[in-house]
Amino acid sequence: MEIAKPWGNVKEYASNQTCTVRIIYLEPNKETSLHSHDLRDDMWVVLDNGIKVQIADKTYDTKPGQEFVIPAESLHRIINGPHKGRVLEIAFGYTSEEDISRVEDEYGRLSGKGE
């Protein structure tokens, strides 16, 4: 939600909700698993150039400042380019590393136990 002020505006991402806020750091040319969560919705705010975001069967080239909402049970991943990259993640609901169902993972991990 954006709130207008006489001096500019405020972007409010969470208000009086259970949420977790973190920054995801990606090494060059790395990607997260293609996964979903049952117990939370995510919101991603891209912080750096060179990042692609996949949500379901669509992949987006992004720019810093772009925002994406990922509903619970939707497959998603972050794909990084040739430089280190960061994405701000705001998770609404129950956040647990056990709540990860992976479909594809280049690191050989199965569902749950960390991203």
Phi and psi restraints in degrees (range 20) as a CNS / XPLOR table:
assign (resid 1 and name C) (resid 2 and name N)
       (resid 2 and name CA) (resid 2 and name C) 1.0 -108.3 20.0 2
assign (resid 2 and name N) (resid 2 and name CA)
       (resid 2 and name C) (resid 3 and name N) 1.0 130.5 20.0 2
assign (resid 2 and name C) (resid 3 and name N)
       (resid 3 and name CA) (resid 3 and name C) 1.0 -115.5 20.0 2
assign (resid 3 and name N) (resid 3 and name CA)
       (resid 3 and name C) (resid 4 and name N) 1.0 119.6 20.0 2
assign (resid 3 and name C) (resid 4 and name N)
       (resid 4 and name CA) (resid 4 and name C) 1.0 -75.5 20.0 2
assign (resid 4 and name N) (resid 4 and name CA)
       (resid 4 and name C) (resid 5 and name N) 1.0 139.0 20.0 2
assign (resid 4 and name C) (resid 5 and name N)
       (resid 5 and name CA) (resid 5 and name C) 1.0 -129.0 20.0 2
assign (resid 5 and name N) (resid 5 and name CA)
       (resid 5 and name C) (resid 6 and name N) 1.0 159.6 20.0 2
assign (resid 5 and name C) (resid 6 and name N)
       (resid 6 and name CA) (resid 6 and name C) 1.0 -64.1 20.0 2
assign (resid 6 and name N) (resid 6 and name CA)
       (resid 6 and name C) (resid 7 and name N) 1.0 -20.1 20.0 2
assign (resid 6 and name C) (resid 7 and name N)
       (resid 7 and name CA) (resid 7 and name C) 1.0 -102.4 20.0 2
assign (resid 7 and name N) (resid 7 and name CA)
       (resid 7 and name C) (resid 8 and name N) 1.0 -0.2 20.0 2
assign (resid 7 and name C) (resid 8 and name N)
       (resid 8 and name CA) (resid 8 and name C) 1.0 153.2 20.0 2
assign (resid 8 and name N) (resid 8 and name CA)
       (resid 8 and name C) (resid 9 and name N) 1.0 -126.5 20.0 2
assign (resid 8 and name C) (resid 9 and name N)
       (resid 9 and name CA) (resid 9 and name C) 1.0 -158.0 20.0 2
assign (resid 9 and name N) (resid 9 and name CA)
       (resid 9 and name C) (resid 10 and name N) 1.0 168.2 20.0 2
assign (resid 9 and name C) (resid 10 and name N)
       (resid 10 and name CA) (resid 10 and name C) 1.0 -124.7 20.0 2
assign (resid 10 and name N) (resid 10 and name CA)
       (resid 10 and name C) (resid 11 and name N) 1.0 132.5 20.0 2
assign (resid 10 and name C) (resid 11 and name N)
       (resid 11 and name CA) (resid 11 and name C) 1.0 -99.7 20.0 2
assign (resid 11 and name N) (resid 11 and name CA)
       (resid 11 and name C) (resid 12 and name N) 1.0 118.4 20.0 2
assign (resid 11 and name C) (resid 12 and name N)
       (resid 12 and name CA) (resid 12 and name C) 1.0 -105.2 20.0 2
assign (resid 12 and name N) (resid 12 and name CA)
       (resid 12 and name C) (resid 13 and name N) 1.0 120.5 20.0 2
assign (resid 12 and name C) (resid 13 and name N)
       (resid 13 and name CA) (resid 13 and name C) 1.0 -98.3 20.0 2
assign (resid 13 and name N) (resid 13 and name CA)
       (resid 13 and name C) (resid 14 and name N) 1.0 -28.8 20.0 2
assign (resid 13 and name C) (resid 14 and name N)
       (resid 14 and name CA) (resid 14 and name C) 1.0 -147.9 20.0 2
assign (resid 14 and name N) (resid 14 and name CA)
       (resid 14 and name C) (resid 15 and name N) 1.0 135.4 20.0 2
assign (resid 14 and name C) (resid 15 and name N)
       (resid 15 and name CA) (resid 15 and name C) 1.0 -137.8 20.0 2
assign (resid 15 and name N) (resid 15 and name CA)
       (resid 15 and name C) (resid 16 and name N) 1.0 115.4 20.0 2
assign (resid 15 and name C) (resid 16 and name N)
       (resid 16 and name CA) (resid 16 and name C) 1.0 54.8 20.0 2
assign (resid 16 and name N) (resid 16 and name CA)
       (resid 16 and name C) (resid 17 and name N) 1.0 38.9 20.0 2
assign (resid 16 and name C) (resid 17 and name N)
       (resid 17 and name CA) (resid 17 and name C) 1.0 -125.7 20.0 2
assign (resid 17 and name N) (resid 17 and name CA)
       (resid 17 and name C) (resid 18 and name N) 1.0 156.6 20.0 2
assign (resid 17 and name C) (resid 18 and name N)
       (resid 18 and name CA) (resid 18 and name C) 1.0 -75.3 20.0 2
assign (resid 18 and name N) (resid 18 and name CA)
       (resid 18 and name C) (resid 19 and name N) 1.0 119.3 20.0 2
assign (resid 18 and name C) (resid 19 and name N)
       (resid 19 and name CA) (resid 19 and name C) 1.0 -153.4 20.0 2
assign (resid 19 and name N) (resid 19 and name CA)
       (resid 19 and name C) (resid 20 and name N) 1.0 162.0 20.0 2
assign (resid 19 and name C) (resid 20 and name N)
       (resid 20 and name CA) (resid 20 and name C) 1.0 -124.2 20.0 2
assign (resid 20 and name N) (resid 20 and name CA)
       (resid 20 and name C) (resid 21 and name N) 1.0 134.3 20.0 2
assign (resid 20 and name C) (resid 21 and name N)
       (resid 21 and name CA) (resid 21 and name C) 1.0 -118.6 20.0 2
assign (resid 21 and name N) (resid 21 and name CA)
       (resid 21 and name C) (resid 22 and name N) 1.0 130.2 20.0 2
assign (resid 21 and name C) (resid 22 and name N)
       (resid 22 and name CA) (resid 22 and name C) 1.0 -153.2 20.0 2
assign (resid 22 and name N) (resid 22 and name CA)
       (resid 22 and name C) (resid 23 and name N) 1.0 163.6 20.0 2
assign (resid 22 and name C) (resid 23 and name N)
       (resid 23 and name CA) (resid 23 and name C) 1.0 -108.9 20.0 2
assign (resid 23 and name N) (resid 23 and name CA)
       (resid 23 and name C) (resid 24 and name N) 1.0 129.5 20.0 2
assign (resid 23 and name C) (resid 24 and name N)
       (resid 24 and name CA) (resid 24 and name C) 1.0 -94.7 20.0 2
assign (resid 24 and name N) (resid 24 and name CA)
       (resid 24 and name C) (resid 25 and name N) 1.0 124.5 20.0 2
assign (resid 24 and name C) (resid 25 and name N)
       (resid 25 and name CA) (resid 25 and name C) 1.0 -106.2 20.0 2
assign (resid 25 and name N) (resid 25 and name CA)
       (resid 25 and name C) (resid 26 and name N) 1.0 126.1 20.0 2
assign (resid 25 and name C) (resid 26 and name N)
       (resid 26 and name CA) (resid 26 and name C) 1.0 -116.2 20.0 2
assign (resid 26 and name N) (resid 26 and name CA)
       (resid 26 and name C) (resid 27 and name N) 1.0 136.4 20.0 2
assign (resid 26 and name C) (resid 27 and name N)
       (resid 27 and name CA) (resid 27 and name C) 1.0 -74.0 20.0 2
assign (resid 27 and name N) (resid 27 and name CA)
       (resid 27 and name C) (resid 28 and name N) 1.0 159.8 20.0 2
assign (resid 27 and name C) (resid 28 and name N)
       (resid 28 and name CA) (resid 28 and name C) 1.0 -55.5 20.0 2
assign (resid 28 and name N) (resid 28 and name CA)
       (resid 28 and name C) (resid 29 and name N) 1.0 137.4 20.0 2
assign (resid 28 and name C) (resid 29 and name N)
       (resid 29 and name CA) (resid 29 and name C) 1.0 58.2 20.0 2
assign (resid 29 and name N) (resid 29 and name CA)
       (resid 29 and name C) (resid 30 and name N) 1.0 28.6 20.0 2
assign (resid 29 and name C) (resid 30 and name N)
       (resid 30 and name CA) (resid 30 and name C) 1.0 -112.1 20.0 2
assign (resid 30 and name N) (resid 30 and name CA)
       (resid 30 and name C) (resid 31 and name N) 1.0 163.7 20.0 2
assign (resid 30 and name C) (resid 31 and name N)
       (resid 31 and name CA) (resid 31 and name C) 1.0 -145.3 20.0 2
assign (resid 31 and name N) (resid 31 and name CA)
       (resid 31 and name C) (resid 32 and name N) 1.0 155.2 20.0 2
assign (resid 31 and name C) (resid 32 and name N)
       (resid 32 and name CA) (resid 32 and name C) 1.0 -77.6 20.0 2
assign (resid 32 and name N) (resid 32 and name CA)
       (resid 32 and name C) (resid 33 and name N) 1.0 169.2 20.0 2
assign (resid 32 and name C) (resid 33 and name N)
       (resid 33 and name CA) (resid 33 and name C) 1.0 -67.8 20.0 2
assign (resid 33 and name N) (resid 33 and name CA)
       (resid 33 and name C) (resid 34 and name N) 1.0 158.6 20.0 2
assign (resid 33 and name C) (resid 34 and name N)
       (resid 34 and name CA) (resid 34 and name C) 1.0 -83.1 20.0 2
assign (resid 34 and name N) (resid 34 and name CA)
       (resid 34 and name C) (resid 35 and name N) 1.0 114.3 20.0 2
assign (resid 34 and name C) (resid 35 and name N)
       (resid 35 and name CA) (resid 35 and name C) 1.0 -149.2 20.0 2
assign (resid 35 and name N) (resid 35 and name CA)
       (resid 35 and name C) (resid 36 and name N) 1.0 173.4 20.0 2
assign (resid 35 and name C) (resid 36 and name N)
       (resid 36 and name CA) (resid 36 and name C) 1.0 -140.3 20.0 2
assign (resid 36 and name N) (resid 36 and name CA)
       (resid 36 and name C) (resid 37 and name N) 1.0 167.8 20.0 2
assign (resid 36 and name C) (resid 37 and name N)
       (resid 37 and name CA) (resid 37 and name C) 1.0 -127.7 20.0 2
assign (resid 37 and name N) (resid 37 and name CA)
       (resid 37 and name C) (resid 38 and name N) 1.0 139.7 20.0 2
assign (resid 37 and name C) (resid 38 and name N)
       (resid 38 and name CA) (resid 38 and name C) 1.0 -87.7 20.0 2
assign (resid 38 and name N) (resid 38 and name CA)
       (resid 38 and name C) (resid 39 and name N) 1.0 -28.4 20.0 2
assign (resid 38 and name C) (resid 39 and name N)
       (resid 39 and name CA) (resid 39 and name C) 1.0 -108.5 20.0 2
assign (resid 39 and name N) (resid 39 and name CA)
       (resid 39 and name C) (resid 40 and name N) 1.0 9.2 20.0 2
assign (resid 39 and name C) (resid 40 and name N)
       (resid 40 and name CA) (resid 40 and name C) 1.0 -156.5 20.0 2
assign (resid 40 and name N) (resid 40 and name CA)
       (resid 40 and name C) (resid 41 and name N) 1.0 155.8 20.0 2
assign (resid 40 and name C) (resid 41 and name N)
       (resid 41 and name CA) (resid 41 and name C) 1.0 -100.7 20.0 2
assign (resid 41 and name N) (resid 41 and name CA)
       (resid 41 and name C) (resid 42 and name N) 1.0 148.1 20.0 2
assign (resid 41 and name C) (resid 42 and name N)
       (resid 42 and name CA) (resid 42 and name C) 1.0 -117.0 20.0 2
assign (resid 42 and name N) (resid 42 and name CA)
       (resid 42 and name C) (resid 43 and name N) 1.0 151.9 20.0 2
assign (resid 42 and name C) (resid 43 and name N)
       (resid 43 and name CA) (resid 43 and name C) 1.0 -127.8 20.0 2
assign (resid 43 and name N) (resid 43 and name CA)
       (resid 43 and name C) (resid 44 and name N) 1.0 129.9 20.0 2
assign (resid 43 and name C) (resid 44 and name N)
       (resid 44 and name CA) (resid 44 and name C) 1.0 -113.4 20.0 2
assign (resid 44 and name N) (resid 44 and name CA)
       (resid 44 and name C) (resid 45 and name N) 1.0 137.0 20.0 2
assign (resid 44 and name C) (resid 45 and name N)
       (resid 45 and name CA) (resid 45 and name C) 1.0 -119.3 20.0 2
assign (resid 45 and name N) (resid 45 and name CA)
       (resid 45 and name C) (resid 46 and name N) 1.0 116.1 20.0 2
assign (resid 45 and name C) (resid 46 and name N)
       (resid 46 and name CA) (resid 46 and name C) 1.0 -72.1 20.0 2
assign (resid 46 and name N) (resid 46 and name CA)
       (resid 46 and name C) (resid 47 and name N) 1.0 131.0 20.0 2
assign (resid 46 and name C) (resid 47 and name N)
       (resid 47 and name CA) (resid 47 and name C) 1.0 -105.4 20.0 2
assign (resid 47 and name N) (resid 47 and name CA)
       (resid 47 and name C) (resid 48 and name N) 1.0 -21.3 20.0 2
assign (resid 47 and name C) (resid 48 and name N)
       (resid 48 and name CA) (resid 48 and name C) 1.0 -132.1 20.0 2
assign (resid 48 and name N) (resid 48 and name CA)
       (resid 48 and name C) (resid 49 and name N) 1.0 160.3 20.0 2
assign (resid 48 and name C) (resid 49 and name N)
       (resid 49 and name CA) (resid 49 and name C) 1.0 -72.2 20.0 2
assign (resid 49 and name N) (resid 49 and name CA)
       (resid 49 and name C) (resid 50 and name N) 1.0 159.4 20.0 2
assign (resid 49 and name C) (resid 50 and name N)
       (resid 50 and name CA) (resid 50 and name C) 1.0 86.7 20.0 2
assign (resid 50 and name N) (resid 50 and name CA)
       (resid 50 and name C) (resid 51 and name N) 1.0 10.9 20.0 2
assign (resid 50 and name C) (resid 51 and name N)
       (resid 51 and name CA) (resid 51 and name C) 1.0 -104.6 20.0 2
assign (resid 51 and name N) (resid 51 and name CA)
       (resid 51 and name C) (resid 52 and name N) 1.0 137.5 20.0 2
assign (resid 51 and name C) (resid 52 and name N)
       (resid 52 and name CA) (resid 52 and name C) 1.0 -111.8 20.0 2
assign (resid 52 and name N) (resid 52 and name CA)
       (resid 52 and name C) (resid 53 and name N) 1.0 147.4 20.0 2
assign (resid 52 and name C) (resid 53 and name N)
       (resid 53 and name CA) (resid 53 and name C) 1.0 -122.1 20.0 2
assign (resid 53 and name N) (resid 53 and name CA)
       (resid 53 and name C) (resid 54 and name N) 1.0 128.8 20.0 2
assign (resid 53 and name C) (resid 54 and name N)
       (resid 54 and name CA) (resid 54 and name C) 1.0 -109.4 20.0 2
assign (resid 54 and name N) (resid 54 and name CA)
       (resid 54 and name C) (resid 55 and name N) 1.0 126.6 20.0 2
assign (resid 54 and name C) (resid 55 and name N)
       (resid 55 and name CA) (resid 55 and name C) 1.0 -129.6 20.0 2
assign (resid 55 and name N) (resid 55 and name CA)
       (resid 55 and name C) (resid 56 and name N) 1.0 118.8 20.0 2
assign (resid 55 and name C) (resid 56 and name N)
       (resid 56 and name CA) (resid 56 and name C) 1.0 57.2 20.0 2
assign (resid 56 and name N) (resid 56 and name CA)
       (resid 56 and name C) (resid 57 and name N) 1.0 -124.7 20.0 2
assign (resid 56 and name C) (resid 57 and name N)
       (resid 57 and name CA) (resid 57 and name C) 1.0 -101.3 20.0 2
assign (resid 57 and name N) (resid 57 and name CA)
       (resid 57 and name C) (resid 58 and name N) 1.0 13.8 20.0 2
assign (resid 57 and name C) (resid 58 and name N)
       (resid 58 and name CA) (resid 58 and name C) 1.0 -111.8 20.0 2
assign (resid 58 and name N) (resid 58 and name CA)
       (resid 58 and name C) (resid 59 and name N) 1.0 136.2 20.0 2
assign (resid 58 and name C) (resid 59 and name N)
       (resid 59 and name CA) (resid 59 and name C) 1.0 -116.6 20.0 2
assign (resid 59 and name N) (resid 59 and name CA)
       (resid 59 and name C) (resid 60 and name N) 1.0 132.6 20.0 2
assign (resid 59 and name C) (resid 60 and name N)
       (resid 60 and name CA) (resid 60 and name C) 1.0 -115.7 20.0 2
assign (resid 60 and name N) (resid 60 and name CA)
       (resid 60 and name C) (resid 61 and name N) 1.0 130.6 20.0 2
assign (resid 60 and name C) (resid 61 and name N)
       (resid 61 and name CA) (resid 61 and name C) 1.0 -76.7 20.0 2
assign (resid 61 and name N) (resid 61 and name CA)
       (resid 61 and name C) (resid 62 and name N) 1.0 134.9 20.0 2
assign (resid 61 and name C) (resid 62 and name N)
       (resid 62 and name CA) (resid 62 and name C) 1.0 -120.1 20.0 2
assign (resid 62 and name N) (resid 62 and name CA)
       (resid 62 and name C) (resid 63 and name N) 1.0 168.7 20.0 2
assign (resid 62 and name C) (resid 63 and name N)
       (resid 63 and name CA) (resid 63 and name C) 1.0 -129.0 20.0 2
assign (resid 63 and name N) (resid 63 and name CA)
       (resid 63 and name C) (resid 64 and name N) 1.0 154.8 20.0 2
assign (resid 63 and name C) (resid 64 and name N)
       (resid 64 and name CA) (resid 64 and name C) 1.0 -55.2 20.0 2
assign (resid 64 and name N) (resid 64 and name CA)
       (resid 64 and name C) (resid 65 and name N) 1.0 136.5 20.0 2
assign (resid 64 and name C) (resid 65 and name N)
       (resid 65 and name CA) (resid 65 and name C) 1.0 98.5 20.0 2
assign (resid 65 and name N) (resid 65 and name CA)
       (resid 65 and name C) (resid 66 and name N) 1.0 -16.6 20.0 2
assign (resid 65 and name C) (resid 66 and name N)
       (resid 66 and name CA) (resid 66 and name C) 1.0 -68.5 20.0 2
assign (resid 66 and name N) (resid 66 and name CA)
       (resid 66 and name C) (resid 67 and name N) 1.0 143.7 20.0 2
assign (resid 66 and name C) (resid 67 and name N)
       (resid 67 and name CA) (resid 67 and name C) 1.0 -118.6 20.0 2
assign (resid 67 and name N) (resid 67 and name CA)
       (resid 67 and name C) (resid 68 and name N) 1.0 141.6 20.0 2
assign (resid 67 and name C) (resid 68 and name N)
       (resid 68 and name CA) (resid 68 and name C) 1.0 -134.6 20.0 2
assign (resid 68 and name N) (resid 68 and name CA)
       (resid 68 and name C) (resid 69 and name N) 1.0 135.5 20.0 2
assign (resid 68 and name C) (resid 69 and name N)
       (resid 69 and name CA) (resid 69 and name C) 1.0 -107.3 20.0 2
assign (resid 69 and name N) (resid 69 and name CA)
       (resid 69 and name C) (resid 70 and name N) 1.0 128.5 20.0 2
assign (resid 69 and name C) (resid 70 and name N)
       (resid 70 and name CA) (resid 70 and name C) 1.0 -117.5 20.0 2
assign (resid 70 and name N) (resid 70 and name CA)
       (resid 70 and name C) (resid 71 and name N) 1.0 105.7 20.0 2
assign (resid 70 and name C) (resid 71 and name N)
       (resid 71 and name CA) (resid 71 and name C) 1.0 -66.0 20.0 2
assign (resid 71 and name N) (resid 71 and name CA)
       (resid 71 and name C) (resid 72 and name N) 1.0 153.2 20.0 2
assign (resid 71 and name C) (resid 72 and name N)
       (resid 72 and name CA) (resid 72 and name C) 1.0 -50.8 20.0 2
assign (resid 72 and name N) (resid 72 and name CA)
       (resid 72 and name C) (resid 73 and name N) 1.0 144.8 20.0 2
assign (resid 72 and name C) (resid 73 and name N)
       (resid 73 and name CA) (resid 73 and name C) 1.0 75.3 20.0 2
assign (resid 73 and name N) (resid 73 and name CA)
       (resid 73 and name C) (resid 74 and name N) 1.0 1.7 20.0 2
assign (resid 73 and name C) (resid 74 and name N)
       (resid 74 and name CA) (resid 74 and name C) 1.0 -89.5 20.0 2
assign (resid 74 and name N) (resid 74 and name CA)
       (resid 74 and name C) (resid 75 and name N) 1.0 133.7 20.0 2
assign (resid 74 and name C) (resid 75 and name N)
       (resid 75 and name CA) (resid 75 and name C) 1.0 -69.3 20.0 2
assign (resid 75 and name N) (resid 75 and name CA)
       (resid 75 and name C) (resid 76 and name N) 1.0 140.9 20.0 2
assign (resid 75 and name C) (resid 76 and name N)
       (resid 76 and name CA) (resid 76 and name C) 1.0 -159.1 20.0 2
assign (resid 76 and name N) (resid 76 and name CA)
       (resid 76 and name C) (resid 77 and name N) 1.0 158.6 20.0 2
assign (resid 76 and name C) (resid 77 and name N)
       (resid 77 and name CA) (resid 77 and name C) 1.0 -162.2 20.0 2
assign (resid 77 and name N) (resid 77 and name CA)
       (resid 77 and name C) (resid 78 and name N) 1.0 162.7 20.0 2
assign (resid 77 and name C) (resid 78 and name N)
       (resid 78 and name CA) (resid 78 and name C) 1.0 -114.2 20.0 2
assign (resid 78 and name N) (resid 78 and name CA)
       (resid 78 and name C) (resid 79 and name N) 1.0 133.2 20.0 2
assign (resid 78 and name C) (resid 79 and name N)
       (resid 79 and name CA) (resid 79 and name C) 1.0 -120.0 20.0 2
assign (resid 79 and name N) (resid 79 and name CA)
       (resid 79 and name C) (resid 80 and name N) 1.0 119.3 20.0 2
assign (resid 79 and name C) (resid 80 and name N)
       (resid 80 and name CA) (resid 80 and name C) 1.0 -96.6 20.0 2
assign (resid 80 and name N) (resid 80 and name CA)
       (resid 80 and name C) (resid 81 and name N) 1.0 151.4 20.0 2
assign (resid 80 and name C) (resid 81 and name N)
       (resid 81 and name CA) (resid 81 and name C) 1.0 -89.5 20.0 2
assign (resid 81 and name N) (resid 81 and name CA)
       (resid 81 and name C) (resid 82 and name N) 1.0 -152.3 20.0 2
assign (resid 81 and name C) (resid 82 and name N)
       (resid 82 and name CA) (resid 82 and name C) 1.0 -78.0 20.0 2
assign (resid 82 and name N) (resid 82 and name CA)
       (resid 82 and name C) (resid 83 and name N) 1.0 -2.4 20.0 2
assign (resid 82 and name C) (resid 83 and name N)
       (resid 83 and name CA) (resid 83 and name C) 1.0 -123.1 20.0 2
assign (resid 83 and name N) (resid 83 and name CA)
       (resid 83 and name C) (resid 84 and name N) 1.0 162.2 20.0 2
assign (resid 83 and name C) (resid 84 and name N)
       (resid 84 and name CA) (resid 84 and name C) 1.0 -57.9 20.0 2
assign (resid 84 and name N) (resid 84 and name CA)
       (resid 84 and name C) (resid 85 and name N) 1.0 144.2 20.0 2
assign (resid 84 and name C) (resid 85 and name N)
       (resid 85 and name CA) (resid 85 and name C) 1.0 -136.6 20.0 2
assign (resid 85 and name N) (resid 85 and name CA)
       (resid 85 and name C) (resid 86 and name N) 1.0 156.2 20.0 2
assign (resid 85 and name C) (resid 86 and name N)
       (resid 86 and name CA) (resid 86 and name C) 1.0 -135.9 20.0 2
assign (resid 86 and name N) (resid 86 and name CA)
       (resid 86 and name C) (resid 87 and name N) 1.0 144.1 20.0 2
assign (resid 86 and name C) (resid 87 and name N)
       (resid 87 and name CA) (resid 87 and name C) 1.0 -134.4 20.0 2
assign (resid 87 and name N) (resid 87 and name CA)
       (resid 87 and name C) (resid 88 and name N) 1.0 128.9 20.0 2
assign (resid 87 and name C) (resid 88 and name N)
       (resid 88 and name CA) (resid 88 and name C) 1.0 -79.7 20.0 2
assign (resid 88 and name N) (resid 88 and name CA)
       (resid 88 and name C) (resid 89 and name N) 1.0 127.1 20.0 2
assign (resid 88 and name C) (resid 89 and name N)
       (resid 89 and name CA) (resid 89 and name C) 1.0 -115.9 20.0 2
assign (resid 89 and name N) (resid 89 and name CA)
       (resid 89 and name C) (resid 90 and name N) 1.0 130.4 20.0 2
assign (resid 89 and name C) (resid 90 and name N)
       (resid 90 and name CA) (resid 90 and name C) 1.0 -118.9 20.0 2
assign (resid 90 and name N) (resid 90 and name CA)
       (resid 90 and name C) (resid 91 and name N) 1.0 113.5 20.0 2
assign (resid 90 and name C) (resid 91 and name N)
       (resid 91 and name CA) (resid 91 and name C) 1.0 -103.3 20.0 2
assign (resid 91 and name N) (resid 91 and name CA)
       (resid 91 and name C) (resid 92 and name N) 1.0 124.4 20.0 2
assign (resid 91 and name C) (resid 92 and name N)
       (resid 92 and name CA) (resid 92 and name C) 1.0 -104.2 20.0 2
assign (resid 92 and name N) (resid 92 and name CA)
       (resid 92 and name C) (resid 93 and name N) 1.0 115.9 20.0 2
assign (resid 92 and name C) (resid 93 and name N)
       (resid 93 and name CA) (resid 93 and name C) 1.0 120.0 20.0 2
assign (resid 93 and name N) (resid 93 and name CA)
       (resid 93 and name C) (resid 94 and name N) 1.0 -156.6 20.0 2
assign (resid 93 and name C) (resid 94 and name N)
       (resid 94 and name CA) (resid 94 and name C) 1.0 -82.2 20.0 2
assign (resid 94 and name N) (resid 94 and name CA)
       (resid 94 and name C) (resid 95 and name N) 1.0 115.0 20.0 2
assign (resid 94 and name C) (resid 95 and name N)
       (resid 95 and name CA) (resid 95 and name C) 1.0 -102.0 20.0 2
assign (resid 95 and name N) (resid 95 and name CA)
       (resid 95 and name C) (resid 96 and name N) 1.0 118.7 20.0 2
assign (resid 95 and name C) (resid 96 and name N)
       (resid 96 and name CA) (resid 96 and name C) 1.0 -148.5 20.0 2
assign (resid 96 and name N) (resid 96 and name CA)
       (resid 96 and name C) (resid 97 and name N) 1.0 140.9 20.0 2
assign (resid 96 and name C) (resid 97 and name N)
       (resid 97 and name CA) (resid 97 and name C) 1.0 -67.1 20.0 2
assign (resid 97 and name N) (resid 97 and name CA)
       (resid 97 and name C) (resid 98 and name N) 1.0 -13.1 20.0 2
assign (resid 97 and name C) (resid 98 and name N)
       (resid 98 and name CA) (resid 98 and name C) 1.0 -79.0 20.0 2
assign (resid 98 and name N) (resid 98 and name CA)
       (resid 98 and name C) (resid 99 and name N) 1.0 -17.9 20.0 2
assign (resid 98 and name C) (resid 99 and name N)
       (resid 99 and name CA) (resid 99 and name C) 1.0 -93.6 20.0 2
assign (resid 99 and name N) (resid 99 and name CA)
       (resid 99 and name C) (resid 100 and name N) 1.0 55.2 20.0 2
assign (resid 99 and name C) (resid 100 and name N)
       (resid 100 and name CA) (resid 100 and name C) 1.0 -130.1 20.0 2
assign (resid 100 and name N) (resid 100 and name CA)
       (resid 100 and name C) (resid 101 and name N) 1.0 120.5 20.0 2
assign (resid 100 and name C) (resid 101 and name N)
       (resid 101 and name CA) (resid 101 and name C) 1.0 -110.3 20.0 2
assign (resid 101 and name N) (resid 101 and name CA)
       (resid 101 and name C) (resid 102 and name N) 1.0 106.0 20.0 2
assign (resid 101 and name C) (resid 102 and name N)
       (resid 102 and name CA) (resid 102 and name C) 1.0 -88.3 20.0 2
assign (resid 102 and name N) (resid 102 and name CA)
       (resid 102 and name C) (resid 103 and name N) 1.0 139.3 20.0 2
assign (resid 102 and name C) (resid 103 and name N)
       (resid 103 and name CA) (resid 103 and name C) 1.0 -107.2 20.0 2
assign (resid 103 and name N) (resid 103 and name CA)
       (resid 103 and name C) (resid 104 and name N) 1.0 -39.3 20.0 2
assign (resid 103 and name C) (resid 104 and name N)
       (resid 104 and name CA) (resid 104 and name C) 1.0 -136.1 20.0 2
assign (resid 104 and name N) (resid 104 and name CA)
       (resid 104 and name C) (resid 105 and name N) 1.0 139.6 20.0 2
assign (resid 104 and name C) (resid 105 and name N)
       (resid 105 and name CA) (resid 105 and name C) 1.0 -156.5 20.0 2
assign (resid 105 and name N) (resid 105 and name CA)
       (resid 105 and name C) (resid 106 and name N) 1.0 113.8 20.0 2
assign (resid 105 and name C) (resid 106 and name N)
       (resid 106 and name CA) (resid 106 and name C) 1.0 -72.7 20.0 2
assign (resid 106 and name N) (resid 106 and name CA)
       (resid 106 and name C) (resid 107 and name N) 1.0 -3.7 20.0 2
assign (resid 106 and name C) (resid 107 and name N)
       (resid 107 and name CA) (resid 107 and name C) 1.0 -103.7 20.0 2
assign (resid 107 and name N) (resid 107 and name CA)
       (resid 107 and name C) (resid 108 and name N) 1.0 4.7 20.0 2
assign (resid 107 and name C) (resid 108 and name N)
       (resid 108 and name CA) (resid 108 and name C) 1.0 76.7 20.0 2
assign (resid 108 and name N) (resid 108 and name CA)
       (resid 108 and name C) (resid 109 and name N) 1.0 19.4 20.0 2
assign (resid 108 and name C) (resid 109 and name N)
       (resid 109 and name CA) (resid 109 and name C) 1.0 -90.5 20.0 2
assign (resid 109 and name N) (resid 109 and name CA)
       (resid 109 and name C) (resid 110 and name N) 1.0 147.9 20.0 2
assign (resid 109 and name C) (resid 110 and name N)
       (resid 110 and name CA) (resid 110 and name C) 1.0 -96.0 20.0 2
assign (resid 110 and name N) (resid 110 and name CA)
       (resid 110 and name C) (resid 111 and name N) 1.0 -179.2 20.0 2
assign (resid 110 and name C) (resid 111 and name N)
       (resid 111 and name CA) (resid 111 and name C) 1.0 -57.7 20.0 2
assign (resid 111 and name N) (resid 111 and name CA)
       (resid 111 and name C) (resid 112 and name N) 1.0 145.0 20.0 2
assign (resid 111 and name C) (resid 112 and name N)
       (resid 112 and name CA) (resid 112 and name C) 1.0 77.6 20.0 2
assign (resid 112 and name N) (resid 112 and name CA)
       (resid 112 and name C) (resid 113 and name N) 1.0 178.1 20.0 2
assign (resid 112 and name C) (resid 113 and name N)
       (resid 113 and name CA) (resid 113 and name C) 1.0 60.9 20.0 2
assign (resid 113 and name N) (resid 113 and name CA)
       (resid 113 and name C) (resid 114 and name N) 1.0 52.0 20.0 2
assign (resid 113 and name C) (resid 114 and name N)
       (resid 114 and name CA) (resid 114 and name C) 1.0 97.4 20.0 2
assign (resid 114 and name N) (resid 114 and name CA)
       (resid 114 and name C) (resid 115 and name N) 1.0 150.4 20.0 2
